Amino acid sequence: MKRVFLIVLDSCGIGELPDAAKFGDYNVNTLKACSTSAELNIPNMINAGIGMISDEEFLPRVEHPTGAYGKLAEASMGKDTTIGHWEIAGIVSAEPMPTYPNGFPEEVLKPFREQTGRGILANAPWSGTAVIEKFGEEHMKTGDLIVYTSADSVFQIAAHEDVVPPEELYRYCRIARNILQGKHGVGRVIARPFIGTPGSFTRTSNRHDFSLEPPKATIMDAVKAAGLDSIAVGKIFDIFAGRGTTEHVYNQSNTDGMNHTLHYADRDFHGLCFVNLVDFDMLYGHRRDIDGYARALNEFDQFLPKLMAKLGPDDVVMITADHGCDPSYTATTDHTREYVPLLVLGESVKPGSIGTRACFADIAATIAQLLGVELETPGKSFADQILSGGNGL
């Protein structure tokens, strides 16, 4: 293969894992929740076989799917963005990253206050929109930073762009990232800038993630080391702390990310284009907006034929997710522990089931085999199952 487009529909899970209850999740299924929306219209993914993946028949099945399809279990001990993407890229995390259901301890906050020269508000798990509604006005009056977390391993800093310009907020995040190492090594420090006035605050697209470096080589490292192109679209660059990329571009939205992907499809590169579309998670999953999530899936579905039209016989598209975020689940607004779907499309792809895979890292192992690069990973390649002639979309 010459080019692999790996696209992560951030949070689009497809049913709870057997150990979901250990993570506080019961009867969760992100894609099934979206299927209850009258808005959902995804004929291209239906034709590719997405309705064939689950044992439950909540999406239409087709007699002759156009893609290879299956689902993957998460072997890592987590349900967050960092651990999910690292596993997709070949690393299984046996230990969970630290979380802070009672807020961050003083041994973290004291050096953060000293090095930023600013006070702290909140310091507890919060919804990102609720926390700025609650503390935004006080922040604007005092200049204190809104520091909060979630069920994920994250240290989030919200600040109004008129009080703390984004570049200054990014500097504070780098300070936090340096502090949050070792036992306090959270997966991500996240800048959450917002604008507006009390009662009508809005988060901006200037979010930026500062991640831990992966502890081992990923598929991106392997592709780059082989002298091939390793292109990161969206927050992929941040999730991997810039490791393993030959070039990158950020997204302002799902639409922007899909346009970037089409742009790269027009280019004659050799290697991997790794794409994250975060709006599914950020705008619809966490906000428990079923119809909004469904409409975002519709937009992606309409994008697929445009992408496939730009690909040649030596190109493959893989579509998957990094965790769940069931928009119908009201017990929390956090991620949900789920299987993730997998669709593989391309002229050389044999349509049909690849079954249930033991870990997300099977994707990395497969990409390594397709591109002929060396990668040590617990994942098992399914390349031989899918490469015997197909018809794309």
Secondary structure as UniProt FT lines:
FT   STRAND          3..9
FT   TURN            10..11
FT   TURN            18..19
FT   HELIX           20..23
FT   HELIX           30..35
FT   TURN            38..39
FT   HELIX           43..48
FT   HELIX           50..52
FT   STRAND          68..72
FT   HELIX           81..88
FT   TURN            89..90
FT   TURN            101..102
FT   HELIX           106..116
FT   STRAND          120..125
FT   HELIX           128..142
FT   STRAND          145..149
FT   STRAND          154..160
FT   TURN            161..163
FT   HELIX           166..179
FT   HELIX           182..184
FT   STRAND          188..195
FT   TURN            198..199
FT   STRAND          202..203
FT   STRAND          208..211
FT   HELIX           219..225
FT   TURN            226..227
FT   STRAND          229..233
FT   TURN            234..235
FT   HELIX           236..239
FT   TURN            240..244
FT   STRAND          247..249
FT   HELIX           254..265
FT   STRAND          271..277
FT   HELIX           280..285
FT   TURN            286..288
FT   HELIX           290..308
FT   TURN            309..310
FT   TURN            313..314
FT   STRAND          315..320
FT   TURN            327..328
FT   STRAND          340..345
FT   TURN            347..348
FT   STRAND          352..357
FT   TURN            360..361
FT   HELIX           362..371
FT   HELIX           383..386
//
